[in-house]
């Protein structure tokens, strides 16, 4: 049986995943923040980590290039989750997906049923579903960089983006006007891997679940 490959992204997800990996007896050989390597070994010879962009994690797992991965719910909603088993909400990297506008914009009127609004976001599927449910016509503008700029220069009326503390919004004269959903990171597993490598993967899932439970009860 071949080894186990886990897809992770740098930054907050990686940092908050370390205690979960440790609970499963897995310790990375290097820190991806200081290493240029994209494939990192661990203290377990049959387990390796691949460092990918957060938005690519579900794709690596879906096509079997990784057996497991950790991805934010925001990324999974955009991906659609095809071919993925999502057994655990890891309750890490918490934030929220929200609508924000510049201060003084009459969002309540603009977002009434039948209204039309221009929204900049990289979360196209989530934004589309949210405004469709409200009965609002939405012109979606896909951006990859700083969303906060769009309302300030007249590109969009509003943005849909992840919010943690709200500090960036406030610094740019924007206000959070509507909460869409809470976001946290999920464990995703390739469905074929779960069957073929069940004896190796299931103990990891159990260890992750146990670590989450211990944190909740602490």
N, C-alpha and C positions, 0 to 999 in steps of 0.2 A: 504493500500500500504506500502510495506516495505521501509526501509530507503535507503540512497544512500551511496555507498562505493567507495572511490577514491583511486586508487593505485598510490603511489609515491615512488621514491627512494631518499635516503639520498644524501646530498652534493649539488652540484650546481643546479640540477634540482629542488630540494625542496626549496632552498633559492630563486630561481628566480620565483618559482610558488607562493610564499606567497602573493605578491601584487595582483596576479590574483584571488586567493582565497578571499582575502580581498574585491576585487571589487564585488565578488558574496556574500559578507556578511558572509564568512566562516573564522573563526579564530581557528587554532589548539589549543587544550588544553595544549599540551606539545611540547617541541622541541625534535624531534627524535634523534638529535645529542647527547643530554644529557640524554634522557630517554632510557631504555632498552625495552620498550613496542613496540610491532609490530603492535598493533591496537591502534590508538589514536583518542580520541573523539574530538569534536569541540564545538563551542558555539551554534551550531544548533543540537538539540537532534537527528535529523534523518540523520545526516551526520557524517560519520567516515572516517578516513584515515587508509589505511593499508600500512605499510612500507615494500617494497620488493626490491630485487635486480633489477637494471635497466633493465637487459636483460630478466627478468621474467615478467615485467609489461604487455606486450601484451598478454601473456598466461593467466594471472589472468583475464584480461578483456575479452578475447576470450571465456573463459569457464564460465563467469558470476560470478566469485568469487569477482570481482569488476565491478561496473557499468561504471566507467570512469577511465582513467589513463593518465599519461603523460610520453611519451617515446621519445627518440631521433630517428630521421629518420634512423640513422645507425642501431638501434635495430629493427625497423620496416621492413627495407629491408631484414634483416637476417630472421626475423620471417615469412615474407610473407604477413602479414596483414589479414589472413583469419578470417572471422567473425567479423571484426572491421570496424566501421565507423570512418573516420578521418576528422572531420569537420573543424579543425583549425590548422594552423601553428602558434604556440604561439610565435615564433620568440625569444625564450630564449635558453640558453645554446648553443650559436652558436660556431661552429668550422668547420673544413673541413676534409673530408676523402681524404688522399693523399698517393702517393707512395714515399718512401724515401729509399736511399741507402747510403753506406759509401762514404765519399768524394773520388773522383778519379775513382769510378766505372763507366764504359762506358754504362750507361743506354740506351742512344739513340740507340746504336748498338744492345744491348741485347733485346730491346723491338720492333725491327722491325718485320713486318709481317713474319711469318714463324719461328721466333726465339723461343728459349725456355728459361724460367727463373724460378728460384726457389723463391717463395714468402712466407714469414711467416706473418700470420694475424689471428685475430679472426673473421674477416669479410669475411668469405669464399664465400658467395653468391655474395657479391658486387665485390670482387676481381675477381671471376670467370667471371662475366658478363663483367667487364671492360677489361680484357685481351682478352676475346673472341671477343669483338667488335674490338679490335686492330689486331686480327688475330695472336695473340702470344700464343704459347703453354706454359702453366703454371703448375708447380708442386707446389701445395699449401700445406703448413705446418701449421696446426692449433696450435696456442699458446694461452695461457690465461694470461700470465704474461707480463713482460717488453719486448715488441717487439724489442726495440732498440738493444738488445744484439745479436739477430739472425745474422745480417750481420757481426758483429764484430768478431764472433767466427766461421764463415763459414757455419752456418746452412742454411742460405738463401742469395740470391743475393740482395733481396729487402724486404721491409715490406709494408703492407698497413695498415694504422692506422689513428686514429683521431689526428689532429694537431690543437692546439689553437694558442700559441705564437711561437712555434718552438724551444723554449728554451731547452727542453729535447733532441731534435735531435742534436742541436748544441753542447750541453754539452758532447754528446757521439760520436762526429765526423761524424754525419749523415747529409745529405742534402735532402731537399724536391725536388723531381725531376718531379713530375706530380700531378696535382690537379684532383681528380676524381669528387667530388661533394661537395657542401656546405651542412652542416648539422645544423639542429635546432630541437627543441623538438616540438612534435605534441600532440594535445589532441586526445585520442582515446576513443570510446564509444562502449559498447556492443550493438549489433544491437537489441537484444530482449529488453534490458533495455530501449533503446530509444523509443520503441513503448509502453511498459508497464508503464514506468515512465516518459512519455514525459512531463507532466505538471510540474514535479519537475526538470527535467534535462534541458529542453529548456531555462528557465531563466538563468541557470548557463552558458550555451553556449553563450547566449546573453551578459551576464556580462563579460565573458572572452573576447569576440570579441570587446566589447566596450572598455575594458581596453587596448587591443592591439592597437586599433585605436587612443585612447588618447595618448598613448606613442609615436606613429608614428607622431602625430600632435604637440607634445610638442616642 
